[in-house]
Amino acid sequence: MGIAHGWRVQLLQRKPLPQTLAARCPTSCCVGSTQTVGWSPMSWQAFPRLLFQTVPATPLAAAQEKAEGATSQEEQSPEAPDSPSPISSFFSGSGSKQLPQAIIIGVKKGGTRALLEFLRVHPDVRAVGAEPHFFDRSYDKGLAWYRDLMPRTLDGQITMEKTPSYFVTREAPARISAMSKDTKLIVVVRDPVTRAISDYTQTLSKRPDIPTFESLTFKNRSTGLIDTSWSAIQIGIYAKHLEHWLRHFPLSQMLFVSGERLISDPAGELGRVQDFLGLKRIITDKHFYFNKTKGFPCLKKAEGSSKPHCLGKTKGRTHPDIDPEVVRRLREFYRPFNRKFYQMTGHDFGWD
Ligand SMILES: Nc1ncnc2c1ncn2[C@@H]1O[C@H](COP(=O)(O)OS(=O)(=O)O)[C@@H](OP(=O)(O)O)[C@H]1O
């Protein structure tokens, strides 16, 4: 821990002065500038126990939730440090703690850690490392508690956090809007089928004895009925979750980042994110290299360091092979929801 503290002190002292924030980006920098046009392809009642339940709906779902520790929580890893220590806060001296002006609200396993770690390279971004889970689990602790988790910022710096479970938390949109209706929201989305397998892979790594992905996917395998109460499946119904956010925020205040492009073209996606946040485009392709061993883009220099940095071993896991017929059935299941999501956001993510 002593080393970590020393590192952070050095980091804070080396932080350059903030850049002047560019003017707020125009709507066109966000994916999809068109508002939702009336959509009612099916009643959501058609999906019993589909969303936002807090009680596991099936023994299998319960098994997974139990394995995940009630609700999923990102494993702590070197790239997810805790909020600044009292020592670093003492040395950081200047600046003050602000409520976040921008939040990465989802989606779980979408690539949220990669996005936050890449953004932290920007001198005008300060972010809390660990997931605060304020708007889903700790709301009763109050905004003063939440603000105290944040790092200190100087004028012109943006405070950020990421908690991917907010995207599927029914109360989160109203709560974030009550904090500030100007909050900018970033959602990293990924092919829902791959996302579900990634989610399952994480649970499997903690509980190797859980049932197979194939058996968890179906309520009844012979009829092919998908178990939409399984969180790994329901999180991927992005259109449904987005509906709730659009009741509280205009689409222009949301940015949808492609989890796939964050891997294939991290600088391109970071360009869009910097525009959206009104930041000067400082993070460019010069900041990244492709690490063949990791199989992912990594930072040439992490924040406050001169060394190359890849995300930890819990990011970029090898997924188990899934029965292609089950994958096909899942693709079929998600297709209408994906199409609706493309329509709502004005962007085709190319998952179908
Ligand atoms: N650069 C880089 N390095 C490593 N991993 C990367 C990167 N960019 C995106 N990803 C993908 O991020 C996936 C994990 O997503 P999250 O960070 O959102 O997961 S979590 O919800 O916070 O647990 C993770 O999912 P898995 O591959 O299933 O492990 C990765 O595919």
The ligand as an SDF file (V2000), in Angstrom:
LIG
                    3D

 31 33  0  0  0  0  0  0  0  0999 V2000
   -8.4320   -2.9410  -23.8650 N   0  0  0  0  0  0  0  0  0  0  0  0
   -9.1180   -3.9140  -23.2710 C   0  0  0  0  0  0  0  0  0  0  0  0
   -8.4970   -4.8170  -22.4960 N   0  0  0  0  0  0  0  0  0  0  0  0
   -9.2180   -5.8060  -21.9010 C   0  0  0  0  0  0  0  0  0  0  0  0
  -10.5480   -5.9600  -22.0330 N   0  0  0  0  0  0  0  0  0  0  0  0
  -11.2000   -5.0740  -22.8100 C   0  0  0  0  0  0  0  0  0  0  0  0
  -10.5190   -4.0260  -23.4590 C   0  0  0  0  0  0  0  0  0  0  0  0
  -11.4280   -3.3160  -24.1740 N   0  0  0  0  0  0  0  0  0  0  0  0
  -12.6070   -3.9010  -23.9790 C   0  0  0  0  0  0  0  0  0  0  0  0
  -12.4800   -4.9650  -23.1660 N   0  0  0  0  0  0  0  0  0  0  0  0
  -13.5930   -5.8170  -22.7870 C   0  0  0  0  0  0  0  0  0  0  0  0
  -14.0650   -5.3940  -21.5120 O   0  0  0  0  0  0  0  0  0  0  0  0
  -14.8360   -6.4940  -21.0180 C   0  0  0  0  0  0  0  0  0  0  0  0
  -15.1370   -6.2680  -19.5460 C   0  0  0  0  0  0  0  0  0  0  0  0
  -16.0870   -5.2480  -19.5090 O   0  0  0  0  0  0  0  0  0  0  0  0
  -16.2780   -4.3220  -18.2310 P   0  0  0  0  0  0  0  0  0  0  0  0
  -15.0070   -3.6740  -17.8730 O   0  0  0  0  0  0  0  0  0  0  0  0
  -17.4210   -3.4310  -18.5340 O   0  0  0  0  0  0  0  0  0  0  0  0
  -16.6780   -5.3890  -17.1270 O   0  0  0  0  0  0  0  0  0  0  0  0
  -17.3740   -5.1080  -15.7130 S   0  0  0  0  0  0  0  0  0  0  0  0
  -18.8060   -5.0100  -15.9430 O   0  0  0  0  0  0  0  0  0  0  0  0
  -16.8020   -3.8910  -15.1610 O   0  0  0  0  0  0  0  0  0  0  0  0
  -17.0380   -6.3160  -14.9170 O   0  0  0  0  0  0  0  0  0  0  0  0
  -13.9780   -7.6950  -21.3260 C   0  0  0  0  0  0  0  0  0  0  0  0
  -14.8220   -8.8110  -21.4540 O   0  0  0  0  0  0  0  0  0  0  0  0
  -14.2710  -10.3280  -21.5280 P   0  0  0  0  0  0  0  0  0  0  0  0
  -13.4840  -10.3950  -22.8100 O   0  0  0  0  0  0  0  0  0  0  0  0
  -15.4570  -11.1790  -21.5750 O   0  0  0  0  0  0  0  0  0  0  0  0
  -13.4130  -10.5440  -20.3200 O   0  0  0  0  0  0  0  0  0  0  0  0
  -13.2740   -7.2890  -22.6290 C   0  0  0  0  0  0  0  0  0  0  0  0
  -13.7630   -7.9520  -23.7650 O   0  0  0  0  0  0  0  0  0  0  0  0
  1  2  1  0
  2  3  1  0
  2  7  2  0
  3  4  2  0
  4  5  1  0
  5  6  2  0
  6  7  1  0
  6 10  1  0
  7  8  1  0
  8  9  2  0
  9 10  1  0
 10 11  1  0
 11 12  1  0
 11 30  1  0
 12 13  1  0
 13 14  1  0
 13 24  1  0
 14 15  1  0
 15 16  1  0
 16 17  2  0
 16 18  1  0
 16 19  1  0
 19 20  1  0
 20 21  2  0
 20 22  2  0
 20 23  1  0
 24 25  1  0
 24 30  1  0
 25 26  1  0
 26 27  2  0
 26 28  1  0
 26 29  1  0
 30 31  1  0
M  END
$$$$
